[in-house]
Amino acid sequence: MAPPQSICTVDPAAAASPINRRLFDPERFHAVLFDQRGAGRSRPKGRRADNTLPHLIADMETIRENFGFERWIIVGGSWGATLALAYAQAHPHRVTGVVLRATFLGTRKELEAAFVDVLPRFYPDLNDDF
């Protein structure tokens, strides 16, 4: 039997949980689920300092190195899809595949929908902070 393939999942809105882990057969995949800076169980929660795309890509690379994976599959949803693509672009030799869902690419239309329409309507306190 072949050793499990390594997978990294990125989905800041969902936060890493046992439900997410069940998506991957442990006989076939060594799945690493992490909460990116400021999201999920990451501390401090909601922190925006040093929370840039280069920082997040570097975090993913550190995780890959710490687990000792030569290459891995990147799975991303929503903003995590954007991060997955950015990581794959920065480290193509480390990626065996990319799986994207609920893709958010940060286009002007998507940003306006998320932060001009939805945020103030459903999350007024967060909008005030933003």
N, CA, C and O atoms as CSV, one atom per row, in Angstrom:
chain,resi,resn,atom,element,x,y,z
A,1,MET,N,N,0.841,-1.182,0.000
A,1,MET,CA,C,0.000,0.000,0.000
A,1,MET,C,C,0.887,1.246,0.000
A,1,MET,O,O,1.864,1.312,0.746
A,2,ALA,N,N,0.554,2.223,-0.824
A,2,ALA,CA,C,1.316,3.457,-0.920
A,2,ALA,C,C,1.127,4.292,0.344
A,2,ALA,O,O,0.065,4.238,0.965
A,3,PRO,N,N,2.147,5.065,0.731
A,3,PRO,CA,C,1.982,5.933,1.905
A,3,PRO,C,C,0.935,7.004,1.626
A,3,PRO,O,O,0.705,7.358,0.469
A,4,PRO,N,N,0.298,7.523,2.674
A,4,PRO,CA,C,-0.727,8.548,2.472
A,4,PRO,C,C,-0.163,9.788,1.781
A,4,PRO,O,O,0.978,10.178,2.026
A,5,GLN,N,N,-0.974,10.405,0.913
A,5,GLN,CA,C,-0.599,11.676,0.320
A,5,GLN,C,C,-0.825,12.773,1.346
A,5,GLN,O,O,-1.735,12.688,2.170
A,6,SER,N,N,0.004,13.795,1.290
A,6,SER,CA,C,-0.111,14.909,2.214
A,6,SER,C,C,-1.038,15.965,1.629
A,6,SER,O,O,-0.965,16.297,0.446
A,7,ILE,N,N,-1.920,16.491,2.497
A,7,ILE,CA,C,-2.893,17.505,2.090
A,7,ILE,C,C,-2.857,18.638,3.099
A,7,ILE,O,O,-2.754,18.406,4.304
A,8,CYS,N,N,-2.943,19.859,2.606
A,8,CYS,CA,C,-3.084,21.042,3.441
A,8,CYS,C,C,-4.405,21.682,3.093
A,8,CYS,O,O,-4.671,21.933,1.917
A,9,THR,N,N,-5.251,21.959,4.087
A,9,THR,CA,C,-6.529,22.615,3.803
A,9,THR,C,C,-6.527,24.017,4.387
A,9,THR,O,O,-6.056,24.247,5.501
A,10,VAL,N,N,-7.065,24.948,3.611
A,10,VAL,CA,C,-7.119,26.349,3.997
A,10,VAL,C,C,-8.540,26.839,3.791
A,10,VAL,O,O,-9.017,26.902,2.658
A,11,ASP,N,N,-9.222,27.188,4.874
A,11,ASP,CA,C,-10.577,27.729,4.783
A,11,ASP,C,C,-10.823,28.548,6.034
A,11,ASP,O,O,-11.311,28.020,7.033
A,12,PRO,N,N,-10.489,29.843,5.996
A,12,PRO,CA,C,-10.569,30.639,7.218
A,12,PRO,C,C,-11.955,30.756,7.827
A,12,PRO,O,O,-12.082,30.857,9.048
A,13,ALA,N,N,-12.980,30.745,7.018
A,13,ALA,CA,C,-14.328,30.918,7.559
A,13,ALA,C,C,-14.801,29.681,8.311
A,13,ALA,O,O,-15.521,29.791,9.304
A,14,ALA,N,N,-14.398,28.509,7.842
A,14,ALA,CA,C,-14.899,27.274,8.428
A,14,ALA,C,C,-14.156,26.875,9.693
A,14,ALA,O,O,-14.726,26.162,10.519
A,15,ALA,N,N,-12.946,27.289,9.878
A,15,ALA,CA,C,-12.086,26.885,10.989
A,15,ALA,C,C,-11.899,25.371,10.970
A,15,ALA,O,O,-12.846,24.617,10.749
A,16,ALA,N,N,-10.698,24.955,11.199
A,16,ALA,CA,C,-10.372,23.530,11.184
A,16,ALA,C,C,-11.202,22.797,12.239
A,16,ALA,O,O,-11.289,23.243,13.383
A,17,SER,N,N,-11.807,21.682,11.856
A,17,SER,CA,C,-12.635,20.925,12.794
A,17,SER,C,C,-12.643,19.451,12.399
A,17,SER,O,O,-12.249,19.102,11.286
A,18,PRO,N,N,-13.094,18.582,13.317
A,18,PRO,CA,C,-13.201,17.159,12.984
A,18,PRO,C,C,-14.091,16.898,11.763
A,18,PRO,O,O,-13.867,15.940,11.023
A,19,ILE,N,N,-15.089,17.744,11.557
A,19,ILE,CA,C,-15.961,17.578,10.386
A,19,ILE,C,C,-15.142,17.728,9.107
A,19,ILE,O,O,-15.304,16.953,8.164
A,20,ASN,N,N,-14.254,18.739,9.081
A,20,ASN,CA,C,-13.397,18.928,7.913
A,20,ASN,C,C,-12.467,17.728,7.712
A,20,ASN,O,O,-12.224,17.305,6.582
A,21,ARG,N,N,-11.961,17.194,8.797
A,21,ARG,CA,C,-11.019,16.071,8.707
A,21,ARG,C,C,-11.693,14.848,8.083
A,21,ARG,O,O,-11.043,14.071,7.385
A,22,ARG,N,N,-12.984,14.677,8.329
A,22,ARG,CA,C,-13.698,13.516,7.787
A,22,ARG,C,C,-13.782,13.524,6.265
A,22,ARG,O,O,-14.126,12.508,5.661
A,23,LEU,N,N,-13.477,14.640,5.649
A,23,LEU,CA,C,-13.477,14.705,4.187
A,23,LEU,C,C,-12.334,13.897,3.576
A,23,LEU,O,O,-12.354,13.602,2.381
A,24,PHE,N,N,-11.347,13.539,4.381
A,24,PHE,CA,C,-10.142,12.883,3.876
A,24,PHE,C,C,-9.943,11.531,4.551
A,24,PHE,O,O,-9.814,11.450,5.772
A,25,ASP,N,N,-9.918,10.481,3.755
A,25,ASP,CA,C,-9.691,9.125,4.239
A,25,ASP,C,C,-8.269,9.042,4.804
A,25,ASP,O,O,-7.302,9.214,4.062
A,26,PRO,N,N,-8.131,8.780,6.117
A,26,PRO,CA,C,-6.791,8.738,6.707
A,26,PRO,C,C,-5.911,7.606,6.163
A,26,PRO,O,O,-4.691,7.640,6.322
A,27,GLU,N,N,-6.520,6.620,5.532
A,27,GLU,CA,C,-5.734,5.557,4.894
A,27,GLU,C,C,-5.042,6.072,3.632
A,27,GLU,O,O,-4.003,5.552,3.227
A,28,ARG,N,N,-5.632,7.102,3.017
A,28,ARG,CA,C,-5.106,7.626,1.755
A,28,ARG,C,C,-4.427,8.985,1.888
A,28,ARG,O,O,-3.573,9.341,1.075
A,29,PHE,N,N,-4.814,9.749,2.928
A,29,PHE,CA,C,-4.330,11.127,3.025
A,29,PHE,C,C,-3.853,11.467,4.432
A,29,PHE,O,O,-4.484,11.094,5.422
A,30,HIS,N,N,-2.745,12.172,4.506
A,30,HIS,CA,C,-2.292,12.783,5.753
A,30,HIS,C,C,-2.720,14.245,5.654
A,30,HIS,O,O,-2.030,15.059,5.041
A,31,ALA,N,N,-3.854,14.570,6.255
A,31,ALA,CA,C,-4.442,15.905,6.124
A,31,ALA,C,C,-3.986,16.812,7.255
A,31,ALA,O,O,-4.035,16.439,8.427
A,32,VAL,N,N,-3.544,18.005,6.888
A,32,VAL,CA,C,-3.164,19.036,7.844
A,32,VAL,C,C,-4.185,20.155,7.711
A,32,VAL,O,O,-4.259,20.818,6.676
A,33,LEU,N,N,-4.966,20.360,8.752
A,33,LEU,CA,C,-5.944,21.439,8.771
A,33,LEU,C,C,-5.438,22.481,9.752
A,33,LEU,O,O,-5.137,22.158,10.902
A,34,PHE,N,N,-5.341,23.712,9.314
A,34,PHE,CA,C,-4.877,24.752,10.218
A,34,PHE,C,C,-5.732,25.990,10.068
A,34,PHE,O,O,-6.335,26.227,9.021
A,35,ASP,N,N,-5.776,26.764,11.115
A,35,ASP,CA,C,-6.486,28.035,11.106
A,35,ASP,C,C,-5.461,29.129,10.832
A,35,ASP,O,O,-4.522,29.323,11.604
A,36,GLN,N,N,-5.652,29.839,9.724
A,36,GLN,CA,C,-4.688,30.875,9.371
A,36,GLN,C,C,-4.733,32.019,10.368
A,36,GLN,O,O,-5.672,32.129,11.157
A,37,ARG,N,N,-3.735,32.853,10.331
A,37,ARG,CA,C,-3.631,33.991,11.252
A,37,ARG,C,C,-4.957,34.749,11.355
A,37,ARG,O,O,-5.557,35.120,10.347
A,38,GLY,N,N,-5.398,34.968,12.596
A,38,GLY,CA,C,-6.588,35.762,12.842
A,38,GLY,C,C,-7.906,35.038,12.658
A,38,GLY,O,O,-8.960,35.620,12.917
A,39,ALA,N,N,-7.885,33.777,12.217
A,39,ALA,CA,C,-9.125,33.049,11.928
A,39,ALA,C,C,-9.233,31.797,12.794
A,39,ALA,O,O,-8.234,31.281,13.296
A,40,GLY,N,N,-10.469,31.320,12.956
A,40,GLY,CA,C,-10.693,30.073,13.700
A,40,GLY,C,C,-10.131,30.148,15.100
A,40,GLY,O,O,-10.427,31.081,15.846
A,41,ARG,N,N,-9.308,29.155,15.465
A,41,ARG,CA,C,-8.707,29.116,16.802
A,41,ARG,C,C,-7.349,29.799,16.856
A,41,ARG,O,O,-6.672,29.752,17.883
A,42,SER,N,N,-6.945,30.430,15.764
A,42,SER,CA,C,-5.689,31.169,15.744
A,42,SER,C,C,-5.741,32.284,16.787
A,42,SER,O,O,-6.777,32.919,16.984
A,43,ARG,N,N,-4.619,32.508,17.441
A,43,ARG,CA,C,-4.545,33.559,18.465
A,43,ARG,C,C,-3.488,34.564,18.080
A,43,ARG,O,O,-2.433,34.190,17.569
A,44,PRO,N,N,-3.755,35.838,18.318
A,44,PRO,CA,C,-5.010,36.380,18.818
A,44,PRO,C,C,-6.071,36.423,17.725
A,44,PRO,O,O,-5.789,36.772,16.579
A,45,LYS,N,N,-7.277,36.067,18.094
A,45,LYS,CA,C,-8.380,35.994,17.132
A,45,LYS,C,C,-8.657,37.373,16.541
A,45,LYS,O,O,-8.711,38.378,17.250
A,46,GLY,N,N,-8.827,37.388,15.239
A,46,GLY,CA,C,-9.148,38.621,14.549
A,46,GLY,C,C,-7.974,39.550,14.335
A,46,GLY,O,O,-8.153,40.653,13.818
A,47,ARG,N,N,-6.788,39.141,14.713
A,47,ARG,CA,C,-5.613,40.002,14.569
A,47,ARG,C,C,-5.305,40.231,13.092
A,47,ARG,O,O,-5.293,39.294,12.293
A,48,ARG,N,N,-5.059,41.481,12.748
A,48,ARG,CA,C,-4.747,41.816,11.364
A,48,ARG,C,C,-3.280,42.172,11.174
A,48,ARG,O,O,-2.802,42.197,10.040
A,49,ALA,N,N,-2.553,42.450,12.256
A,49,ALA,CA,C,-1.129,42.786,12.143
A,49,ALA,C,C,-0.365,41.587,11.580
A,49,ALA,O,O,-0.603,40.445,11.973
A,50,ASP,N,N,0.543,41.860,10.668
A,50,ASP,CA,C,1.349,40.802,10.037
A,50,ASP,C,C,0.484,39.723,9.405
A,50,ASP,O,O,0.896,38.566,9.323
A,51,ASN,N,N,-0.705,40.090,8.959
A,51,ASN,CA,C,-1.618,39.135,8.341
A,51,ASN,C,C,-1.753,39.505,6.866
A,51,ASN,O,O,-2.799,39.966,6.408
A,52,THR,N,N,-0.662,39.286,6.142
A,52,THR,CA,C,-0.615,39.608,4.719
A,52,THR,C,C,-0.475,38.319,3.919
A,52,THR,O,O,-0.155,37.265,4.470
A,53,LEU,N,N,-0.712,38.412,2.647
A,53,LEU,CA,C,-0.566,37.233,1.797
A,53,LEU,C,C,0.837,36.631,1.905
A,53,LEU,O,O,0.947,35.414,2.047
A,54,PRO,N,N,1.918,37.424,1.843
A,54,PRO,CA,C,3.245,36.818,2.012
A,54,PRO,C,C,3.430,36.127,3.365
A,54,PRO,O,O,4.066,35.076,3.440
A,55,HIS,N,N,2.876,36.711,4.436
A,55,HIS,CA,C,2.973,36.063,5.754
A,55,HIS,C,C,2.239,34.719,5.757
A,55,HIS,O,O,2.753,33.730,6.279
A,56,LEU,N,N,1.038,34.687,5.173
A,56,LEU,CA,C,0.242,33.460,5.162
A,56,LEU,C,C,0.909,32.374,4.319
A,56,LEU,O,O,0.907,31.203,4.700
A,57,ILE,N,N,1.474,32.755,3.185
A,57,ILE,CA,C,2.196,31.792,2.349
A,57,ILE,C,C,3.399,31.243,3.114
A,57,ILE,O,O,3.672,30.044,3.073
A,58,ALA,N,N,4.116,32.126,3.809
A,58,ALA,CA,C,5.265,31.680,4.610
A,58,ALA,C,C,4.818,30.737,5.731
A,58,ALA,O,O,5.511,29.766,6.033
A,59,ASP,N,N,3.663,31.017,6.349
A,59,ASP,CA,C,3.141,30.126,7.390
A,59,ASP,C,C,2.899,28.732,6.824
A,59,ASP,O,O,3.256,27.731,7.447
A,60,MET,N,N,2.292,28.671,5.640
A,60,MET,CA,C,2.015,27.375,5.019
A,60,MET,C,C,3.312,26.629,4.718
A,60,MET,O,O,3.399,25.416,4.910
A,61,GLU,N,N,4.299,27.348,4.254
A,61,GLU,CA,C,5.582,26.719,3.948
A,61,GLU,C,C,6.247,26.211,5.226
A,61,GLU,O,O,6.863,25.145,5.223
A,62,THR,N,N,6.128,26.959,6.305
A,62,THR,CA,C,6.671,26.514,7.592
A,62,THR,C,C,5.968,25.239,8.064
A,62,THR,O,O,6.615,24.315,8.556
A,63,ILE,N,N,4.663,25.196,7.915
A,63,ILE,CA,C,3.912,23.998,8.293
A,63,ILE,C,C,4.387,22.803,7.467
A,63,ILE,O,O,4.628,21.729,8.018
A,64,ARG,N,N,4.524,22.980,6.148
A,64,ARG,CA,C,4.985,21.887,5.279
A,64,ARG,C,C,6.361,21.403,5.718
A,64,ARG,O,O,6.597,20.199,5.827
A,65,GLU,N,N,7.257,22.332,5.966
A,65,GLU,CA,C,8.610,21.964,6.389
A,65,GLU,C,C,8.602,21.239,7.723
A,65,GLU,O,O,9.305,20.242,7.892
A,66,ASN,N,N,7.800,21.737,8.692
A,66,ASN,CA,C,7.754,21.114,10.020
A,66,ASN,C,C,7.209,19.686,9.975
A,66,ASN,O,O,7.609,18.851,10.786
A,67,PHE,N,N,6.307,19.398,9.044
A,67,PHE,CA,C,5.796,18.038,8.898
A,67,PHE,C,C,6.733,17.179,8.054
A,67,PHE,O,O,6.598,15.956,8.030
A,68,GLY,N,N,7.667,17.798,7.374
A,68,GLY,CA,C,8.617,17.051,6.561
A,68,GLY,C,C,8.048,16.575,5.232
A,68,GLY,O,O,8.539,15.598,4.665
A,69,PHE,N,N,7.028,17.245,4.730
A,69,PHE,CA,C,6.431,16.868,3.452
A,69,PHE,C,C,7.265,17.457,2.314
A,69,PHE,O,O,7.584,18.646,2.323
A,70,GLU,N,N,7.609,16.637,1.354
A,70,GLU,CA,C,8.291,17.125,0.160
A,70,GLU,C,C,7.317,17.913,-0.714
A,70,GLU,O,O,7.639,18.997,-1.200
A,71,ARG,N,N,6.123,17.352,-0.905
A,71,ARG,CA,C,5.065,17.971,-1.725
A,71,ARG,C,C,3.724,17.660,-1.081
A,71,ARG,O,O,3.599,16.706,-0.312
A,72,TRP,N,N,2.726,18.470,-1.399
A,72,TRP,CA,C,1.390,18.219,-0.864
A,72,TRP,C,C,0.328,18.783,-1.781
A,72,TRP,O,O,0.607,19.596,-2.662
A,73,ILE,N,N,-0.901,18.334,-1.557
A,73,ILE,CA,C,-2.074,18.837,-2.270
A,73,ILE,C,C,-2.620,19.983,-1.430
A,73,ILE,O,O,-2.722,19.861,-0.210
A,74,ILE,N,N,-2.972,21.091,-2.068
A,74,ILE,CA,C,-3.527,22.235,-1.357
A,74,ILE,C,C,-5.027,22.296,-1.643
A,74,ILE,O,O,-5.444,22.311,-2.801
A,75,VAL,N,N,-5.831,22.332,-0.585
A,75,VAL,CA,C,-7.287,22.408,-0.699
A,75,VAL,C,C,-7.717,23.720,-0.051
A,75,VAL,O,O,-7.369,23.987,1.099
A,76,GLY,N,N,-8.472,24.540,-0.781
A,76,GLY,CA,C,-8.881,25.823,-0.226
A,76,GLY,C,C,-10.302,26.182,-0.572
A,76,GLY,O,O,-10.804,25.855,-1.648
A,77,GLY,N,N,-10.951,26.866,0.369
A,77,GLY,CA,C,-12.305,27.351,0.149
A,77,GLY,C,C,-12.418,28.819,0.489
A,77,GLY,O,O,-11.799,29.296,1.439
A,78,SER,N,N,-13.209,29.536,-0.287
A,78,SER,CA,C,-13.441,30.957,-0.102
A,78,SER,C,C,-12.110,31.699,-0.196
A,78,SER,O,O,-11.377,31.519,-1.169
A,79,TRP,N,N,-11.784,32.530,0.794
A,79,TRP,CA,C,-10.484,33.208,0.778
A,79,TRP,C,C,-9.365,32.173,0.767
A,79,TRP,O,O,-8.295,32.428,0.214
A,80,GLY,N,N,-9.595,31.019,1.365
A,80,GLY,CA,C,-8.601,29.952,1.349
A,80,GLY,C,C,-8.285,29.478,-0.062
A,80,GLY,O,O,-7.177,29.007,-0.320
A,81,ALA,N,N,-9.247,29.595,-0.985
A,81,ALA,CA,C,-8.985,29.252,-2.385
A,81,ALA,C,C,-7.976,30.226,-2.980
A,81,ALA,O,O,-7.080,29.827,-3.724
A,82,THR,N,N,-8.126,31.501,-2.650
A,82,THR,CA,C,-7.174,32.503,-3.110
A,82,THR,C,C,-5.800,32.224,-2.525
A,82,THR,O,O,-4.793,32.281,-3.231
A,83,LEU,N,N,-5.761,31.923,-1.238
A,83,LEU,CA,C,-4.498,31.613,-0.576
A,83,LEU,C,C,-3.866,30.350,-1.161
A,83,LEU,O,O,-2.651,30.297,-1.352
A,84,ALA,N,N,-4.679,29.336,-1.444
A,84,ALA,CA,C,-4.170,28.109,-2.051
A,84,ALA,C,C,-3.512,28.399,-3.402
A,84,ALA,O,O,-2.424,27.900,-3.691
A,85,LEU,N,N,-4.179,29.206,-4.221
A,85,LEU,CA,C,-3.607,29.566,-5.523
A,85,LEU,C,C,-2.317,30.362,-5.366
A,85,LEU,O,O,-1.353,30.138,-6.098
A,86,ALA,N,N,-2.298,31.291,-4.414
A,86,ALA,CA,C,-1.099,32.095,-4.197
A,86,ALA,C,C,0.061,31.230,-3.715
A,86,ALA,O,O,1.198,31.418,-4.148
A,87,TYR,N,N,-0.224,30.273,-2.810
A,87,TYR,CA,C,0.826,29.370,-2.343
A,87,TYR,C,C,1.346,28.532,-3.510
A,87,TYR,O,O,2.557,28.386,-3.680
A,88,ALA,N,N,0.441,27.987,-4.307
A,88,ALA,CA,C,0.846,27.151,-5.448
A,88,ALA,C,C,1.677,27.943,-6.442
A,88,ALA,O,O,2.605,27.401,-7.042
A,89,GLN,N,N,1.364,29.196,-6.621
A,89,GLN,CA,C,2.138,30.039,-7.528
A,89,GLN,C,C,3.530,30.314,-6.950
A,89,GLN,O,O,4.517,30.328,-7.684
A,90,ALA,N,N,3.605,30.532,-5.643
A,90,ALA,CA,C,4.885,30.831,-5.000
A,90,ALA,C,C,5.775,29.593,-4.864
A,90,ALA,O,O,7.001,29.700,-4.894
A,91,HIS,N,N,5.154,28.418,-4.713
A,91,HIS,CA,C,5.908,27.175,-4.472
A,91,HIS,C,C,5.401,26.042,-5.365
A,91,HIS,O,O,4.982,25.008,-4.845
A,92,PRO,N,N,5.426,26.200,-6.683
A,92,PRO,CA,C,4.859,25.172,-7.565
A,92,PRO,C,C,5.538,23.809,-7.424
A,92,PRO,O,O,4.903,22.776,-7.633
A,93,HIS,N,N,6.805,23.802,-7.075
A,93,HIS,CA,C,7.532,22.537,-6.920
A,93,HIS,C,C,7.147,21.785,-5.649
A,93,HIS,O,O,7.560,20.641,-5.457
A,94,ARG,N,N,6.358,22.418,-4.780
A,94,ARG,CA,C,5.907,21.796,-3.527
A,94,ARG,C,C,4.462,21.303,-3.604
A,94,ARG,O,O,3.959,20.707,-2.651
A,95,VAL,N,N,3.797,21.547,-4.728
A,95,VAL,CA,C,2.363,21.264,-4.848
A,95,VAL,C,C,2.123,20.156,-5.870
A,95,VAL,O,O,2.565,20.249,-7.015
A,96,THR,N,N,1.416,19.102,-5.444
A,96,THR,CA,C,1.057,18.018,-6.377
A,96,THR,C,C,-0.314,18.244,-6.995
A,96,THR,O,O,-0.640,17.636,-8.014
A,97,GLY,N,N,-1.120,19.109,-6.391
A,97,GLY,CA,C,-2.442,19.410,-6.929
A,97,GLY,C,C,-3.096,20.496,-6.105
A,97,GLY,O,O,-2.679,20.784,-4.982
A,98,VAL,N,N,-4.130,21.098,-6.679
A,98,VAL,CA,C,-4.889,22.147,-6.005
A,98,VAL,C,C,-6.371,21.827,-6.165
A,98,VAL,O,O,-6.833,21.542,-7.269
A,99,VAL,N,N,-7.112,21.875,-5.065
A,99,VAL,CA,C,-8.561,21.677,-5.081
A,99,VAL,C,C,-9.180,22.940,-4.503
A,99,VAL,O,O,-8.867,23.340,-3.382
A,100,LEU,N,N,-10.067,23.570,-5.283
A,100,LEU,CA,C,-10.690,24.822,-4.859
A,100,LEU,C,C,-12.204,24.655,-4.781
A,100,LEU,O,O,-12.798,23.935,-5.583
A,101,ARG,N,N,-12.824,25.328,-3.807
A,101,ARG,CA,C,-14.285,25.358,-3.707
A,101,ARG,C,C,-14.692,26.731,-3.201
A,101,ARG,O,O,-13.922,27.405,-2.516
A,102,ALA,N,N,-15.895,27.136,-3.539
A,102,ALA,CA,C,-16.401,28.453,-3.125
A,102,ALA,C,C,-15.325,29.509,-3.352
A,102,ALA,O,O,-14.988,30.266,-2.442
A,103,THR,N,N,-14.801,29.555,-4.539
A,103,THR,CA,C,-13.644,30.387,-4.858
A,103,THR,C,C,-13.943,31.878,-4.701
A,103,THR,O,O,-14.937,32.386,-5.220
A,104,PHE,N,N,-13.078,32.554,-3.989
A,104,PHE,CA,C,-13.117,33.998,-3.793
A,104,PHE,C,C,-11.780,34.533,-4.277
A,104,PHE,O,O,-10.741,34.215,-3.698
A,105,LEU,N,N,-11.793,35.335,-5.324
A,105,LEU,CA,C,-10.542,35.816,-5.900
A,105,LEU,C,C,-10.247,37.276,-5.596
A,105,LEU,O,O,-9.243,37.818,-6.058
A,106,GLY,N,N,-11.108,37.908,-4.829
A,106,GLY,CA,C,-10.841,39.289,-4.445
A,106,GLY,C,C,-11.044,40.296,-5.559
A,106,GLY,O,O,-10.411,41.351,-5.566
A,107,THR,N,N,-11.924,39.979,-6.503
A,107,THR,CA,C,-12.235,40.954,-7.552
A,107,THR,C,C,-12.996,42.124,-6.936
A,107,THR,O,O,-13.551,41.995,-5.844
A,108,ARG,N,N,-13.028,43.251,-7.617
A,108,ARG,CA,C,-13.750,44.421,-7.103
A,108,ARG,C,C,-15.200,44.054,-6.789
A,108,ARG,O,O,-15.718,44.442,-5.742
A,109,LYS,N,N,-15.859,43.314,-7.680
A,109,LYS,CA,C,-17.260,42.931,-7.469
A,109,LYS,C,C,-17.407,42.071,-6.209
A,109,LYS,O,O,-18.328,42.281,-5.419
A,110,GLU,N,N,-16.501,41.103,-6.019
A,110,GLU,CA,C,-16.558,40.247,-4.834
A,110,GLU,C,C,-16.295,41.051,-3.566
A,110,GLU,O,O,-16.980,40.867,-2.560
A,111,LEU,N,N,-15.307,41.940,-3.608
A,111,LEU,CA,C,-14.994,42.759,-2.436
A,111,LEU,C,C,-16.160,43.669,-2.063
A,111,LEU,O,O,-16.508,43.797,-0.889
A,112,GLU,N,N,-16.762,44.299,-3.073
A,112,GLU,CA,C,-17.904,45.164,-2.788
A,112,GLU,C,C,-19.081,44.373,-2.232
A,112,GLU,O,O,-19.754,44.831,-1.308
A,113,ALA,N,N,-19.334,43.200,-2.783
A,113,ALA,CA,C,-20.429,42.366,-2.270
A,113,ALA,C,C,-20.167,41.977,-0.819
A,113,ALA,O,O,-21.065,42.054,0.020
A,114,ALA,N,N,-18.936,41.558,-0.523
A,114,ALA,CA,C,-18.610,41.085,0.821
A,114,ALA,C,C,-18.540,42.213,1.843
A,114,ALA,O,O,-19.072,42.083,2.945
A,115,PHE,N,N,-17.894,43.311,1.489
A,115,PHE,CA,C,-17.597,44.331,2.484
A,115,PHE,C,C,-18.477,45.570,2.423
A,115,PHE,O,O,-18.537,46.324,3.394
A,116,VAL,N,N,-19.155,45.796,1.315
A,116,VAL,CA,C,-20.038,46.955,1.212
A,116,VAL,C,C,-21.489,46.542,1.418
A,116,VAL,O,O,-22.261,47.265,2.048
A,117,ASP,N,N,-21.861,45.379,0.888
A,117,ASP,CA,C,-23.252,44.930,0.986
A,117,ASP,C,C,-23.498,44.038,2.206
A,117,ASP,O,O,-24.371,44.335,3.021
A,118,VAL,N,N,-22.751,42.972,2.332
A,118,VAL,CA,C,-23.023,41.950,3.351
A,118,VAL,C,C,-22.538,42.337,4.742
A,118,VAL,O,O,-23.288,42.215,5.712
A,119,LEU,N,N,-21.307,42.797,4.854
A,119,LEU,CA,C,-20.728,43.073,6.171
A,119,LEU,C,C,-21.564,44.035,7.009
A,119,LEU,O,O,-21.886,43.697,8.148
A,120,PRO,N,N,-21.932,45.216,6.509
A,120,PRO,CA,C,-22.715,46.127,7.366
A,120,PRO,C,C,-24.116,45.614,7.678
A,120,PRO,O,O,-24.667,45.923,8.735
A,121,ARG,N,N,-24.689,44.841,6.779
A,121,ARG,CA,C,-26.047,44.349,6.982
A,121,ARG,C,C,-26.105,43.246,8.036
A,121,ARG,O,O,-26.984,43.256,8.898
A,122,PHE,N,N,-25.176,42.300,7.971
A,122,PHE,CA,C,-25.243,41.138,8.850
A,122,PHE,C,C,-24.270,41.190,10.026
A,122,PHE,O,O,-24.475,40.497,11.022
A,123,TYR,N,N,-23.232,41.986,9.929
A,123,TYR,CA,C,-22.213,42.056,10.982
A,123,TYR,C,C,-21.863,43.524,11.276
A,123,TYR,O,O,-20.730,43.940,11.037
A,124,PRO,N,N,-22.809,44.305,11.785
A,124,PRO,CA,C,-22.566,45.734,11.966
A,124,PRO,C,C,-21.391,46.036,12.895
A,124,PRO,O,O,-20.640,46.977,12.635
A,125,ASP,N,N,-21.210,45.268,13.967
A,125,ASP,CA,C,-20.088,45.529,14.878
A,125,ASP,C,C,-18.753,45.294,14.183
A,125,ASP,O,O,-17.814,46.075,14.337
A,126,LEU,N,N,-18.680,44.222,13.425
A,126,LEU,CA,C,-17.468,43.932,12.666
A,126,LEU,C,C,-17.232,45.004,11.615
A,126,LEU,O,O,-16.093,45.404,11.375
A,127,ASN,N,N,-18.300,45.468,10.992
A,127,ASN,CA,C,-18.185,46.516,9.983
A,127,ASN,C,C,-17.638,47.800,10.619
A,127,ASN,O,O,-16.801,48.477,10.021
A,128,ASP,N,N,-18.102,48.134,11.816
A,128,ASP,CA,C,-17.603,49.329,12.500
A,128,ASP,C,C,-16.100,49.206,12.767
A,128,ASP,O,O,-15.356,50.174,12.605
A,129,ASP,N,N,-15.658,48.013,13.177
A,129,ASP,CA,C,-14.241,47.771,13.427
A,129,ASP,C,C,-13.453,47.838,12.123
A,129,ASP,O,O,-12.339,48.361,12.076
A,130,PHE,N,N,-14.052,47.301,11.074
A,130,PHE,CA,C,-13.384,47.266,9.762
A,130,PHE,C,C,-13.178,48.667,9.226
A,130,PHE,O,O,-12.633,48.837,8.135
